[in-house]
Amino acid sequence: MVAEFTIPGTPQAKQRPRFSRRGSYVTSYTPEMTVNYENLVKVSWANENADMKLTGALGAEVKLFFPIPKSVSKKKRLAMEIGTVYHTKKPDVDNCLKSIFDALNGIAYDDDSQIVAVTAAKFYSENPRAWVKITELES
C-alpha cells in the first residue's frame, strides 16, 4: 500500500522542548510553532488518506520545498525554480523529517520506528510545501 500527501506552507523543523521553572517545580512544553505544524501535518494526512493506516516496515520519500528569497537575481531564481540550486540553509532536513514523522504517530502508522528507509531532499519553489510518500515494504 502507498500513501501520498502534500503539506502546504513552508516546512518546519521540530523544535526542542522548552522548560519553565516555578520555584522547585519544572515543567516542559512543546513550542507553539512545532505544535501548529504537527497539527497541519495531521490535517493534511486526513484530507488525502482518511482512514488508511500503514503496517509493517515502511519506506518514506520526502521532498521539502522552501520559498525562493526575494533578493536573488533573475538568473539565480530561474536556477532555483528548475532545481539546479539546492536549499542549503536551515532548517536541517532531518529535523523537518522528525516533525512530519512524529506528527503521523498513531495516525498513519503505530510508531515512526516502523520507517526503515528514507529518501529526502530540500528544494526551492514558488509554492512552498512538503510532499510525502510512504510505502509499505514487503517482507
N, C-alpha and C positions, 0 to 999 in steps of 0.2 A: 504494500500500500504506500502511496506517495501523497504528501500534503504540501501544498504551496500556499503562501500568502504574502501580502505586502503590508508593511507598517509605514504609514505616511509620516512625513516630517523628518527632521534631522535625527539620525541615530544618536542615542545617548549611552554613555558608559555607565556601568554600575559604580556608584559612589560608595565609599567606605561608610560603615555605620558611625554615627555620631554619639557622643556620650555627654550627659549632663549630670551635675552633682548638686544635691541639696543636702548640705550637712554631710552625714555619713552615707546617705542614700544615693546610689549611682544607677542611672537608667541609660539604656541605649535606644536609639531610634534610627530609622532609615530616612535619609534626606528626601525631602518632598519631590525633587526632580526625578529621583530614581523611582519613587512610588508612582508618580504620574506616568512615566514612560512604561513601566511594567504593566500598568492598567491599560495603556494604549495597545501594548502587545497582546494582552488577553482579549481585548475587544476586536482587534484585527484578526486574531485566530478564530474567534467565534463567528465573525462575519463571513469567513470563507470556508471554514471547516467545522461547522456547528457541532455535531455530535461525534466527531471522529476522535478515537483515542488509539495511539500507536503503541505497539507492544514489541518486546524483544529488543535485539540490538538495532540501533538506529544510526544512520549516516545523515549529516547535515551539510547543506551548501548555503552559504550566506553571502549576499552582495550588499555592501553598505554604500549608499550614495550620499555624499555631503555637498552642501551648496558651494557654488563657484564664488570666490571672493569678488566683490565689485571692483576692486582696484587692479585686477590683472588686465594686461593688454589684450587686444582682439585676437592676436596670433596665439597667445598662450591660452585664452579662453576656448578657442577652437580645439586646441590640442587636448584640453581638459574634457571637452564635450565628447570627443571621439575616443577618449580613453588612452591616449599615449602618455599623458601625465597623470600619475597616481597621486592619491591623497596620502601624504606622508606626515601630516600633522596629527596632533592629539585630537580625539581620543584614540587610545590603543585599540586595535581590532579585538584583542582577547577580552578586554573589559566590556566592549559592546556586545560580544557574544554572550558573556556572562549575564548581562541584564536581560537579553532575549531568552536564553535557555532557562534561567531561574524563573522568569515570569510564566513559562509554559509548564512548570512542575505541577503535576496533578490535574492538568487540563488537557494537554496534548499527549502526555505520557506520564507514567507514575513518578519518575525521577530523572533528572538530567544525566545521571550516571549511565543511563541506557545509551547515550550518544557516544559511539566508539570511533567515529571518523568524522572529521570536519574539514571543509574547504571554505575559506573565507577570503574576501578581498574588499579593499576600500577604493572608491572611485569618486570623481566629481560629477555633478549633474545639475541641470537647471531645476530638476524635480527631486529634492532630497527625500530619501526613503530607505527602507531596508527590505530586501527581498529574501525570503527564507523558503527553502525546500528541504523537507525532512522525509527520509525514505526508510522503510523497514528493510533491514538487511536479512537475506536468507541465511539460515543456519547451515 
